Structure formats: structure tokens, C-alpha cells
Amino acid sequence: MIRRTGWTRAALVLVAVVLCFSIAYPREHEPNSSYAERRARLRAQVDAPVVIFGFTGKEDASPSYIFGQEENFYYLTGHNEEGAALVLLPDAGLKPGATPGKSNGGPKEILFLPPRNKQQERWNGPRIGFEDADAAQKTGFATVENFAKLKDALEPLAKAYADFYTLLPGRVENGYPHRTNWNNWLRTNFPQANLKDVSQPIAAMRQVKSATEMVILGRSIDLSADAHIEAMKMIRPSLYEYEVAARMVYVHMRGGAEREGYAPIVGTGFNSTLLHYNGARAQIKDGDLVLMDVACEYSGYSADITRTVPANGKFTPRQREIYEIVLAASDAAIAAIKPGVMSGGNTPGSLQKIAMDVINSRGKDKDGNPLGKYFIHGLGHPIGLNVHDPGVPGRALEPGMVITIEPGIYILDENIGVRIEDDILVTETGAKNLTARVPRTVEEIEKLMAEAKKNRGKERD
């Protein structure tokens, strides 16, 4: 905290102003051509203008806020700076019979940027402004305009088209009401326009990763895998959950990650049974299981990995029994992955049912009941620009999709929580486990932890 003693009123005002602005984290960038190809694919699917707004940088007032672009906007533009907007026109141009306007024969895509603020840039770094001579080269847009001209640019389009496509808020908008605010702006300025949701076409595109996306996502997965291996080497009784989490975050940051993909989950003992536990204050005890669901975000893309290990390096017989049931469920689901298979649902052949059938057919709880009731969540989800990336409900697997497989068993009265989560690329013929190098079997885990314990002893000697 900043102490007020010795500070002038002017300095305090300046600090307050600076804290209102976000820091934009530089990202490893896909080629501009990759974003342009996505925009072209979207334009081919719509019959009216698309208007999408980037984040403003004021979505979070905390001084620790690091700006991250609205995911759909970033997916289409690769632009990770505040206050931008995107307008796309359909490939078909104006509808038959529509009144011709400036849009007819004009640019099919325009990026709107705010002007440069040199004083603000002294604090937060250079930005790309619409007035920059190289704005087109940097952004990959042939037409870059002043954000202040957005309303004027949309007026002839509102006369020529009955609809605008944008990102509608949906039933619930978590956190800052970004979509709601800009939907209200559109409705206020263009009350005659019918707003239609463009989320689903973009979500369908995001489900299948391009080669350039996989390079960046692969880096996120590799750093997250490194962190899990380091954590397995350090875990032992007497450490605290936060020490393990801190080590994993350090590995991420050391490798160039911009942030965590989600709040790190490191739970020991009973805490291993809590799905989204993030207290990280308990001390690891001899005989505990330690569940780690931790992954980083690299250049906007998030991995998602979970491993469960014994605190002292050796599974008890009961812990091993439960662990190997979860592992068998994971292996069975991964083996069944191929194009055309359904991931979720309870239909025959779905990955969810395959995993549940394995868990239900092996082992019992203390009362002799099957263990299926302790598998209380879905088997997995897509990953990408969000750790729970969007997708089209009920869509079968296709080559290029990246999903998690994460069966789990959580028995509260035994203090046993086991989850094994891997990131899987769907291929033309099956699947590739992108996190396979992180130890998964009982033997691999115990061997790694035993070697680490031996090395710690040598260091003390």
C-alpha cells in the first residue's frame, strides 16, 4: 500500500488516474493471415453486418488488473489493446433491393481504434492508433478508422440492412456487463436494427484449432506440464498447499506465461474432494492425497491439467485402488476418441458413458455401493482462449478439436479425492494425449517422487 506521508495531492491524483488504466500484456501473435482467414469464414456465413466490441480496459478497477481482450474479438482480430471495435460485411454485399450506400463495393472489414494518448502511454506503454502510418501493416486490416467514427459508419448500414449481428448477453453475463453495455449502445443509436447473436458461428469455429493456434496452445500445455512435474518432485508432508501452488506459478511465469488459466487448485486430504477448492492454506500431512488442478495461460490460450499424488510418495492400498479406477476410466475414454464420437451425454458410445461405466463396474464404497455416484461432474470440455472454451452443444468430435478428459472420484468420508485430467487433440484417426509426459500411472508417480526424495537427501548431505 502507498503511504500518504510526504506525497503531494497532485501525485496522489496522478497515481489514481494511472490505476484506472489497465496494462496490456504483450502476446505471441499468430500471423495476421490467420485472423483474416477467420473473418472471411465468418463473413461467408452471415447475411448482415457483424459488429463486435473489444474490451475497454475498465472492466476491472483493481490495480493488479492485466488487460486481456474479449475472446471472440481477439479470435477474429489478434488485437490485444483497449477500446477497439470490429465491423464485418457479408460476402454477398447488400441484400437484393437494398438502397446502395457507401458500404456497396467498399471495405468488407474495418477495425476501429481509439487515437493514441501519448501521456497515458508514458505509463502503460505504446498502443496502435488509427492514425499510425503502419496501422494496417500491424493489424492486418486494410482499413483502420477512428473509433469516434463508428456511429457514422454504421448509419448507412442500418439503413441498408434490417439486422446487425453482435454478441448478445444471453441469460447471465458474469462480471462486467460488456455485452449488455454495447448492446444498449447499438439499440440506442440504431433502434430500427434487429440485433442477432453471432456467438454460435464463432464458437463453432473456435472448437477446431488451426495449426497456428496449436503452436501457442502447445506452449501453454508444455509450461503447465513442466509445473506439474516440478510439483510432484517437491511435494512432501509438512509443506503447505500454497507452497506447491507458488512453485507451479513460478514455473509458468519463468517460461513466459502471462497469467494463470484459472485460480490454482491445490488440495490436500479432505480438500482434495472439493472440486474448485482454492483456499491453499492447509498443511500437507503424511498419508494425504494431494490433488493439483493447475495450468497457465500463454498468449491468451489456457491449458488444463490435473494430477493426484500421495503426499509421502506412496499410495495406500485404498488410495491406489481408487486412483487406478480413475486412471482406467481415463484410459478407456481416451482410447475411444475419434472423429464422429460424442463426448458428453449418456448415450451408448459417448465418452462420458464409457468413463462412468468403468467407474461403476470397479470398486465399492464403504457401504458396498458402486462408485459412480462419486463422479459428479462432466468428463471434459474444450480448451483454447478460455479454459472452458465454447462449442456447439451436441457436436460430435472432429479432427483439430482439443478437449480435456478428466474423470474423478471424490469420497468425502474417506478424504479421498482423485482426478486425472489430460489435454487431448482429436486427430484424423484417433487422439493424441498432449499431456502424456506428466506421470499418470501409480508406478510413474511413485518413481518420480522417490527419485526427488533421494535427491533432496543428497543435497542435505
Buried (B, 14 or more C-beta within 10 A) or exposed (E): EEEEEEEEEEEEEEEEEEBEBBEBBEBEBBEBEBBBEBBEBBBEBBEBBBBBBBBBBBBBEEEEBEBBBBBBBBBBBBBBBBBBBBBBBBBEBBEEEBEEBEBEEEBBBBBBBBBBBEEBEEBBEEBBBBEBEEBBEBBBBEBBBBBEEBEEBBBBBBBBBBBBBBBBBEEEBEEBEBBEEBBEBBEEEBEEBEBBBBBEBBBBBBBBBEEBBBBBBBBBBBBBBBBBBBBBBBBBBEBBBBBBBBBBBEBBBEBEBBBBBBEBBBBBBBBBBBBEBBEBEBBBBEBBBBBBBBBBBBBBBBBBBBBBBBBBBBBBEEBBBBBBBBBBBBBBBBEBBBBEBBBBBEEEEBBBBBBBBBBBEBBEBEEEEBBBEBBEEBBBBBBBBBBBBBBEEEBBBEBBBBBBBBBBBBBEEBBBBBBBBBBBBBBEEBBEBBBEBBBBEBEEBBEBBEEBBEEEEEEEE
